[in-house]
Amino acid sequence: MKKSRSQLEVIARQTRQYILQAVYAAQSGHAGPSLSMVEIMVTLRFSEMMVDGKFPDRFILSKGHAAPCYYAAEAAAGRIVPDQLKTLRQLGSPLQGHPVRGTMPFIDASTGSLGQGLSMGIGYALGARLRGEDRRVYVVLGDGEMQEGQIWEAAMSAAKFKLGNVLAIVDHNKFQNEDSVEKQMPLGSLLEKWNSFGWHAQELSNGHDIDALLRSYNEARKESDRPSIVIANTIKGRGVSFMEGNMEWHSKAPSDEEFKVAQRELV
């Protein structure tokens, strides 16, 4: 059942708390890029996507290093016991540093090699069409991985096959592993690029705005013969003051004191 805006805000806060708990327990993981995509994940999982039903929608986390957010949202949904989040990245745990298909029933694709998720999504979408399934496919991309050529090959393919059942969302937090995207490999105007590849592209100035995200998904649903993409401008480390916009927190775990401060801010 779809959640109200106020419910989604509560879930987003809880998801951030779970992310920090998991990364802190593991003393490893990608806190910054997980926190930046919380509203994207929560609005998809608890409002936009069909999770139960004859043909449940597919979800692919192409930026697989943000797996703590994926797991945290599923914990908020009750499909992971919250205490299990503390096994993140441990040997034998199903909650690995990147999603692994088969380890948990909700994981539709193994990701982590950046640039491949959109191609997988196109395969799922074409398969659904061939089987006559009313199924949508959602792919969350990182902005750094759009430097990969495979992304643009996939973009051309989705437009060629008129895959209106594909929606990609870019977590555009402006940073990648080594530095800012602008310094590593500037992407220019993503809105213009995706439009030029035949997609229905929208850009949100605030990718943490729940109402704006939901409106963009509704607009995408009006497209029957074009794939859609939402470029959501986000803040790396969103929700924790000393992590926000701080490259240092791309793949760093908080100390005891930092964890206490972060938890107080997320209450």
ChimeraX attribute file (.defattr): number of C-alpha atoms within 10 A of each C-alpha:
attribute: neighborCount
match mode: 1-to-1
recipient: residues
	/A:1	9
	/A:2	14
	/A:3	15
	/A:4	11
	/A:5	14
	/A:6	10
	/A:7	11
	/A:8	19
	/A:9	17
	/A:10	11
	/A:11	22
	/A:12	27
	/A:13	17
	/A:14	18
	/A:15	29
	/A:16	30
	/A:17	20
	/A:18	24
	/A:19	28
	/A:20	29
	/A:21	24
	/A:22	28
	/A:23	25
	/A:24	21
	/A:25	18
	/A:26	17
	/A:27	15
	/A:28	16
	/A:29	28
	/A:30	24
	/A:31	29
	/A:32	30
	/A:33	32
	/A:34	29
	/A:35	27
	/A:36	28
	/A:37	32
	/A:38	30
	/A:39	25
	/A:40	22
	/A:41	24
	/A:42	26
	/A:43	26
	/A:44	20
	/A:45	20
	/A:46	21
	/A:47	18
	/A:48	19
	/A:49	19
	/A:50	18
	/A:51	17
	/A:52	9
	/A:53	7
	/A:54	10
	/A:55	14
	/A:56	15
	/A:57	22
	/A:58	21
	/A:59	25
	/A:60	25
	/A:61	28
	/A:62	31
	/A:63	27
	/A:64	27
	/A:65	25
	/A:66	29
	/A:67	27
	/A:68	32
	/A:69	29
	/A:70	26
	/A:71	27
	/A:72	31
	/A:73	25
	/A:74	20
	/A:75	19
	/A:76	20
	/A:77	15
	/A:78	10
	/A:79	14
	/A:80	16
	/A:81	13
	/A:82	17
	/A:83	11
	/A:84	14
	/A:85	24
	/A:86	20
	/A:87	18
	/A:88	26
	/A:89	21
	/A:90	13
	/A:91	9
	/A:92	10
	/A:93	14
	/A:94	18
	/A:95	24
	/A:96	19
	/A:97	21
	/A:98	22
	/A:99	27
	/A:100	18
	/A:101	14
	/A:102	12
	/A:103	14
	/A:104	14
	/A:105	8
	/A:106	15
	/A:107	18
	/A:108	19
	/A:109	19
	/A:110	19
	/A:111	22
	/A:112	19
	/A:113	13
	/A:114	20
	/A:115	23
	/A:116	21
	/A:117	29
	/A:118	28
	/A:119	20
	/A:120	19
	/A:121	28
	/A:122	23
	/A:123	15
	/A:124	23
	/A:125	26
	/A:126	18
	/A:127	13
	/A:128	18
	/A:129	15
	/A:130	9
	/A:131	9
	/A:132	10
	/A:133	14
	/A:134	13
	/A:135	19
	/A:136	23
	/A:137	25
	/A:138	27
	/A:139	23
	/A:140	24
	/A:141	27
	/A:142	26
	/A:143	22
	/A:144	27
	/A:145	20
	/A:146	18
	/A:147	17
	/A:148	12
	/A:149	12
	/A:150	17
	/A:151	19
	/A:152	18
	/A:153	13
	/A:154	20
	/A:155	19
	/A:156	17
	/A:157	17
	/A:158	28
	/A:159	19
	/A:160	14
	/A:161	14
	/A:162	18
	/A:163	23
	/A:164	22
	/A:165	27
	/A:166	29
	/A:167	26
	/A:168	24
	/A:169	27
	/A:170	26
	/A:171	27
	/A:172	26
	/A:173	24
	/A:174	21
	/A:175	23
	/A:176	19
	/A:177	15
	/A:178	12
	/A:179	15
	/A:180	15
	/A:181	20
	/A:182	13
	/A:183	11
	/A:184	14
	/A:185	12
	/A:186	12
	/A:187	14
	/A:188	9
	/A:189	8
	/A:190	18
	/A:191	16
	/A:192	12
	/A:193	14
	/A:194	20
	/A:195	14
	/A:196	12
	/A:197	17
	/A:198	18
	/A:199	25
	/A:200	21
	/A:201	24
	/A:202	20
	/A:203	19
	/A:204	16
	/A:205	12
	/A:206	14
	/A:207	26
	/A:208	22
	/A:209	17
	/A:210	19
	/A:211	11
	/A:212	16
	/A:213	24
	/A:214	17
	/A:215	10
	/A:216	20
	/A:217	22
	/A:218	12
	/A:219	13
	/A:220	23
	/A:221	15
	/A:222	11
	/A:223	18
	/A:224	13
	/A:225	17
	/A:226	22
	/A:227	26
	/A:228	30
	/A:229	26
	/A:230	25
	/A:231	24
	/A:232	26
	/A:233	21
	/A:234	26
	/A:235	24
	/A:236	27
	/A:237	27
	/A:238	24
	/A:239	20
	/A:240	21
	/A:241	13
	/A:242	14
	/A:243	20
	/A:244	17
	/A:245	20
	/A:246	15
	/A:247	20
	/A:248	15
	/A:249	20
	/A:250	24
	/A:251	18
	/A:252	16
	/A:253	22
	/A:254	20
	/A:255	11
	/A:256	9
	/A:257	9
	/A:258	14
	/A:259	17
	/A:260	11
	/A:261	15
	/A:262	20
	/A:263	16
	/A:264	11
	/A:265	12
	/A:266	16
	/A:267	9
